[in-house]
Amino acid sequence: MTEVSDASAGAPLLADGATDAAAVGGAAGDAVVGDAALNAVATARSTPHAKAPSLHRFRRPWLWVGGWVAMIALVAVGSLMSASHLPSPPFHGVDKLEHVVGYALLSGYAAMLFVRLRPRALAAAGLVGYGIGIEFAQAALTTTRMADPADMVANTVGVLIGLLFAATPAARWLQRLDGRLG
């Protein structure tokens, strides 16, 4: 264990830079901090190019991430719902269009949430895997639905289209909306 003190504040310094009077160990103003935590803080402070956050800066990130998770949950509900509860399609192949549009919206929303390429790519990969998993779940968990490889392809195409959204000025819409809500 390594002791760290914050002489200027007169209170113990925790790994995150906050002080806590309850963490006093030894002389007044000292805090006992684990070596691993201290090393992590020292590394973060000494790294000239600290890693940028994954999410765009939002005033209420929980709302926007929660909205994305809710959209993903709605896809599961709609995908696993009995076919008899769904409206009949207006023309043949409309379900493929629905898959493309639905997954493009999920992926485009992720492009508005995540600032860097890696989290966007991970979200896209997760959505492709989710789309494939939903198709298998339809075959395994329902009696009125079946897995369709063409739906898996449509889901993947939708995710790729949604990723293109990140390269447009519209990718900042969610941040603008968050700022306007005050």
Short mmCIF file of the C-alpha atoms (twelve columns), coordinates in Angstrom:
data_MODEL
# 
_entry.id   MODEL 
# 
loop_
_atom_site.group_PDB 
_atom_site.id 
_atom_site.type_symbol 
_atom_site.label_atom_id 
_atom_site.label_alt_id 
_atom_site.label_comp_id 
_atom_site.label_asym_id 
_atom_site.label_seq_id 
_atom_site.Cartn_x 
_atom_site.Cartn_y 
_atom_site.Cartn_z 
_atom_site.pdbx_PDB_model_num 
ATOM 1   C CA . MET A 1   0.000   0.000   0.000   1 
ATOM 2   C CA . THR A 2   1.184   3.523   -0.733  1 
ATOM 3   C CA . GLU A 3   0.252   6.603   1.209   1 
ATOM 4   C CA . VAL A 4   -0.762  9.746   -0.606  1 
ATOM 5   C CA . SER A 5   -1.524  13.062  1.006   1 
ATOM 6   C CA . ASP A 6   -3.055  16.284  -0.176  1 
ATOM 7   C CA . ALA A 7   -1.322  18.852  1.970   1 
ATOM 8   C CA . SER A 8   -3.081  21.785  0.321   1 
ATOM 9   C CA . ALA A 9   -6.552  20.594  1.258   1 
ATOM 10  C CA . GLY A 10  -5.610  18.904  4.520   1 
ATOM 11  C CA . ALA A 11  -7.797  15.910  3.677   1 
ATOM 12  C CA . PRO A 12  -6.968  12.503  2.249   1 
ATOM 13  C CA . LEU A 13  -6.746  12.250  -1.521  1 
ATOM 14  C CA . LEU A 14  -8.522  9.341   -3.165  1 
ATOM 15  C CA . ALA A 15  -7.546  7.770   -6.496  1 
ATOM 16  C CA . ASP A 16  -10.080 9.905   -8.370  1 
ATOM 17  C CA . GLY A 17  -8.688  13.126  -6.898  1 
ATOM 18  C CA . ALA A 18  -11.529 13.551  -4.398  1 
ATOM 19  C CA . THR A 19  -10.935 13.831  -0.675  1 
ATOM 20  C CA . ASP A 20  -12.529 11.749  2.037   1 
ATOM 21  C CA . ALA A 21  -12.047 12.368  5.745   1 
ATOM 22  C CA . ALA A 22  -13.130 8.798   6.524   1 
ATOM 23  C CA . ALA A 23  -10.148 7.380   4.631   1 
ATOM 24  C CA . VAL A 24  -7.556  8.720   7.067   1 
ATOM 25  C CA . GLY A 25  -4.796  6.218   7.676   1 
ATOM 26  C CA . GLY A 26  -1.801  7.158   9.803   1 
ATOM 27  C CA . ALA A 27  -1.128  10.881  10.208  1 
ATOM 28  C CA . ALA A 28  -3.906  13.410  9.606   1 
ATOM 29  C CA . GLY A 29  -4.286  14.290  5.953   1 
ATOM 30  C CA . ASP A 30  -2.975  10.943  4.661   1 
ATOM 31  C CA . ALA A 31  -4.973  8.347   2.789   1 
ATOM 32  C CA . VAL A 32  -4.002  4.802   2.151   1 
ATOM 33  C CA . VAL A 33  -4.487  4.017   -1.500  1 
ATOM 34  C CA . GLY A 34  -3.816  0.696   -3.188  1 
ATOM 35  C CA . ASP A 35  -0.726  0.511   -5.404  1 
ATOM 36  C CA . ALA A 36  -2.818  -0.430  -8.430  1 
ATOM 37  C CA . ALA A 37  -5.144  2.547   -8.003  1 
ATOM 38  C CA . LEU A 38  -2.224  4.911   -7.451  1 
ATOM 39  C CA . ASN A 39  -0.446  3.582   -10.536 1 
ATOM 40  C CA . ALA A 40  -3.612  4.010   -12.621 1 
ATOM 41  C CA . VAL A 41  -3.924  7.634   -11.498 1 
ATOM 42  C CA . ALA A 42  -0.236  8.313   -12.145 1 
ATOM 43  C CA . THR A 43  -0.459  6.738   -15.593 1 
ATOM 44  C CA . ALA A 44  -3.566  8.720   -16.490 1 
ATOM 45  C CA . ARG A 45  -1.946  11.964  -15.361 1 
ATOM 46  C CA . SER A 46  1.351   11.283  -17.130 1 
ATOM 47  C CA . THR A 47  -0.146  10.140  -20.435 1 
ATOM 48  C CA . PRO A 48  -0.016  13.145  -22.763 1 
ATOM 49  C CA . HIS A 49  -2.735  11.784  -25.050 1 
ATOM 50  C CA . ALA A 50  -5.365  10.474  -22.659 1 
ATOM 51  C CA . LYS A 51  -8.070  8.376   -24.232 1 
ATOM 52  C CA . ALA A 52  -11.075 10.404  -25.391 1 
ATOM 53  C CA . PRO A 53  -14.495 9.464   -24.031 1 
ATOM 54  C CA . SER A 54  -16.572 6.982   -26.011 1 
ATOM 55  C CA . LEU A 55  -19.808 8.959   -25.845 1 
ATOM 56  C CA . HIS A 56  -20.399 12.412  -27.201 1 
ATOM 57  C CA . ARG A 57  -20.745 14.980  -24.420 1 
ATOM 58  C CA . PHE A 58  -24.365 15.065  -23.336 1 
ATOM 59  C CA . ARG A 59  -26.010 16.761  -20.391 1 
ATOM 60  C CA . ARG A 60  -28.127 13.673  -19.860 1 
ATOM 61  C CA . PRO A 61  -26.311 10.669  -21.373 1 
ATOM 62  C CA . TRP A 62  -28.515 8.231   -19.452 1 
ATOM 63  C CA . LEU A 63  -31.530 9.472   -21.443 1 
ATOM 64  C CA . TRP A 64  -29.949 8.999   -24.862 1 
ATOM 65  C CA . VAL A 65  -28.289 5.668   -24.100 1 
ATOM 66  C CA . GLY A 66  -31.521 4.514   -22.463 1 
ATOM 67  C CA . GLY A 67  -33.420 5.495   -25.606 1 
ATOM 68  C CA . TRP A 68  -31.076 3.385   -27.717 1 
ATOM 69  C CA . VAL A 69  -31.445 0.394   -25.384 1 
ATOM 70  C CA . ALA A 70  -35.246 0.820   -25.498 1 
ATOM 71  C CA . MET A 71  -35.145 0.822   -29.311 1 
ATOM 72  C CA . ILE A 72  -33.131 -2.407  -29.260 1 
ATOM 73  C CA . ALA A 73  -35.645 -3.952  -26.839 1 
ATOM 74  C CA . LEU A 74  -38.542 -2.922  -29.094 1 
ATOM 75  C CA . VAL A 75  -36.884 -4.726  -31.990 1 
ATOM 76  C CA . ALA A 76  -36.762 -7.890  -29.878 1 
ATOM 77  C CA . VAL A 77  -40.418 -7.566  -28.899 1 
ATOM 78  C CA . GLY A 78  -41.519 -6.936  -32.479 1 
ATOM 79  C CA . SER A 79  -39.328 -9.718  -33.826 1 
ATOM 80  C CA . LEU A 80  -40.543 -12.327 -31.364 1 
ATOM 81  C CA . MET A 81  -44.210 -11.313 -31.455 1 
ATOM 82  C CA . SER A 82  -46.592 -13.829 -32.968 1 
ATOM 83  C CA . ALA A 83  -47.070 -13.276 -36.693 1 
ATOM 84  C CA . SER A 84  -50.841 -13.286 -36.154 1 
ATOM 85  C CA . HIS A 85  -50.507 -10.059 -34.102 1 
ATOM 86  C CA . LEU A 86  -48.701 -8.207  -36.885 1 
ATOM 87  C CA . PRO A 87  -50.414 -6.358  -39.737 1 
ATOM 88  C CA . SER A 88  -50.344 -8.093  -43.090 1 
ATOM 89  C CA . PRO A 89  -47.654 -6.703  -45.404 1 
ATOM 90  C CA . PRO A 90  -48.839 -4.295  -48.115 1 
ATOM 91  C CA . PHE A 91  -46.532 -5.895  -50.705 1 
ATOM 92  C CA . HIS A 92  -44.132 -8.818  -51.019 1 
ATOM 93  C CA . GLY A 93  -40.670 -8.080  -49.613 1 
ATOM 94  C CA . VAL A 94  -41.718 -5.177  -47.394 1 
ATOM 95  C CA . ASP A 95  -40.307 -7.026  -44.383 1 
ATOM 96  C CA . LYS A 96  -36.790 -6.785  -45.862 1 
ATOM 97  C CA . LEU A 97  -37.239 -3.027  -46.202 1 
ATOM 98  C CA . GLU A 98  -38.400 -2.909  -42.577 1 
ATOM 99  C CA . HIS A 99  -35.262 -4.794  -41.502 1 
ATOM 100 C CA . VAL A 100 -32.963 -2.446  -43.434 1 
ATOM 101 C CA . VAL A 101 -34.671 0.685   -42.098 1 
ATOM 102 C CA . GLY A 102 -34.924 -0.603  -38.519 1 
ATOM 103 C CA . TYR A 103 -31.273 -1.597  -38.249 1 
ATOM 104 C CA . ALA A 104 -30.141 1.563   -40.080 1 
ATOM 105 C CA . LEU A 105 -31.966 3.574   -37.402 1 
ATOM 106 C CA . LEU A 106 -30.335 1.579   -34.588 1 
ATOM 107 C CA . SER A 107 -26.895 1.967   -36.146 1 
ATOM 108 C CA . GLY A 108 -27.429 5.634   -37.039 1 
ATOM 109 C CA . TYR A 109 -28.509 6.334   -33.469 1 
ATOM 110 C CA . ALA A 110 -25.297 4.653   -32.280 1 
ATOM 111 C CA . ALA A 111 -23.373 6.965   -34.618 1 
ATOM 112 C CA . MET A 112 -24.981 9.905   -32.817 1 
ATOM 113 C CA . LEU A 113 -24.088 8.459   -29.398 1 
ATOM 114 C CA . PHE A 114 -20.487 7.423   -29.888 1 
ATOM 115 C CA . VAL A 115 -17.705 9.849   -30.687 1 
ATOM 116 C CA . ARG A 116 -14.948 7.491   -31.779 1 
ATOM 117 C CA . LEU A 117 -14.702 4.886   -34.519 1 
ATOM 118 C CA . ARG A 118 -13.969 1.932   -32.233 1 
ATOM 119 C CA . PRO A 119 -17.158 2.219   -30.118 1 
ATOM 120 C CA . ARG A 120 -19.178 2.775   -33.296 1 
ATOM 121 C CA . ALA A 121 -17.636 -0.315  -34.877 1 
ATOM 122 C CA . LEU A 122 -18.287 -2.348  -31.719 1 
ATOM 123 C CA . ALA A 123 -21.900 -1.151  -31.660 1 
ATOM 124 C CA . ALA A 124 -22.253 -2.071  -35.330 1 
ATOM 125 C CA . ALA A 125 -20.765 -5.523  -34.768 1 
ATOM 126 C CA . GLY A 126 -23.056 -5.985  -31.774 1 
ATOM 127 C CA . LEU A 127 -26.099 -4.999  -33.837 1 
ATOM 128 C CA . VAL A 128 -25.153 -7.437  -36.614 1 
ATOM 129 C CA . GLY A 129 -24.769 -10.196 -34.025 1 
ATOM 130 C CA . TYR A 130 -28.043 -9.134  -32.408 1 
ATOM 131 C CA . GLY A 131 -29.847 -9.302  -35.761 1 
ATOM 132 C CA . ILE A 132 -28.519 -12.784 -36.408 1 
ATOM 133 C CA . GLY A 133 -29.389 -13.863 -32.859 1 
ATOM 134 C CA . ILE A 134 -32.938 -12.533 -33.191 1 
ATOM 135 C CA . GLU A 135 -33.421 -14.631 -36.318 1 
ATOM 136 C CA . PHE A 136 -32.310 -17.774 -34.482 1 
ATOM 137 C CA . ALA A 137 -34.529 -16.801 -31.531 1 
ATOM 138 C CA . GLN A 138 -37.515 -16.546 -33.890 1 
ATOM 139 C CA . ALA A 139 -36.907 -20.135 -34.989 1 
ATOM 140 C CA . ALA A 140 -36.311 -21.442 -31.476 1 
ATOM 141 C CA . LEU A 141 -38.820 -19.441 -29.408 1 
ATOM 142 C CA . THR A 142 -41.831 -18.917 -31.657 1 
ATOM 143 C CA . THR A 143 -44.146 -21.208 -33.554 1 
ATOM 144 C CA . THR A 144 -45.340 -18.637 -36.083 1 
ATOM 145 C CA . ARG A 145 -41.965 -17.157 -37.104 1 
ATOM 146 C CA . MET A 146 -38.881 -18.640 -38.727 1 
ATOM 147 C CA . ALA A 147 -35.238 -17.720 -39.146 1 
ATOM 148 C CA . ASP A 148 -34.596 -16.149 -42.540 1 
ATOM 149 C CA . PRO A 149 -31.033 -15.703 -43.863 1 
ATOM 150 C CA . ALA A 150 -32.320 -12.880 -46.103 1 
ATOM 151 C CA . ASP A 151 -33.434 -11.034 -42.947 1 
ATOM 152 C CA . MET A 152 -29.911 -11.439 -41.527 1 
ATOM 153 C CA . VAL A 153 -28.489 -9.881  -44.694 1 
ATOM 154 C CA . ALA A 154 -31.066 -7.055  -44.570 1 
ATOM 155 C CA . ASN A 155 -30.170 -6.373  -40.929 1 
ATOM 156 C CA . THR A 156 -26.465 -6.197  -41.807 1 
ATOM 157 C CA . VAL A 157 -27.104 -3.889  -44.760 1 
ATOM 158 C CA . GLY A 158 -29.133 -1.636  -42.469 1 
ATOM 159 C CA . VAL A 159 -26.315 -1.497  -39.914 1 
ATOM 160 C CA . LEU A 160 -23.812 -0.532  -42.625 1 
ATOM 161 C CA . ILE A 161 -26.133 2.184   -43.942 1 
ATOM 162 C CA . GLY A 162 -26.510 3.518   -40.395 1 
ATOM 163 C CA . LEU A 163 -22.721 3.698   -40.022 1 
ATOM 164 C CA . LEU A 164 -22.583 6.020   -43.040 1 
ATOM 165 C CA . PHE A 165 -24.745 8.423   -41.041 1 
ATOM 166 C CA . ALA A 166 -21.708 9.183   -38.850 1 
ATOM 167 C CA . ALA A 167 -20.026 10.965  -41.776 1 
ATOM 168 C CA . THR A 168 -22.862 13.475  -42.177 1 
ATOM 169 C CA . PRO A 169 -23.615 16.688  -40.268 1 
ATOM 170 C CA . ALA A 170 -26.812 14.995  -39.093 1 
ATOM 171 C CA . ALA A 171 -24.708 12.849  -36.753 1 
ATOM 172 C CA . ARG A 172 -24.777 15.821  -34.323 1 
ATOM 173 C CA . TRP A 173 -28.597 16.001  -34.114 1 
ATOM 174 C CA . LEU A 174 -28.769 14.232  -30.771 1 
ATOM 175 C CA . GLN A 175 -26.208 16.594  -29.234 1 
ATOM 176 C CA . ARG A 176 -28.114 19.597  -30.541 1 
ATOM 177 C CA . LEU A 177 -31.368 18.258  -29.120 1 
ATOM 178 C CA . ASP A 178 -29.688 17.583  -25.787 1 
ATOM 179 C CA . GLY A 179 -28.376 21.161  -25.711 1 
ATOM 180 C CA . ARG A 180 -31.777 22.647  -26.527 1 
ATOM 181 C CA . LEU A 181 -33.477 20.763  -23.714 1 
ATOM 182 C CA . GLY A 182 -31.369 22.853  -21.341 1 
# 
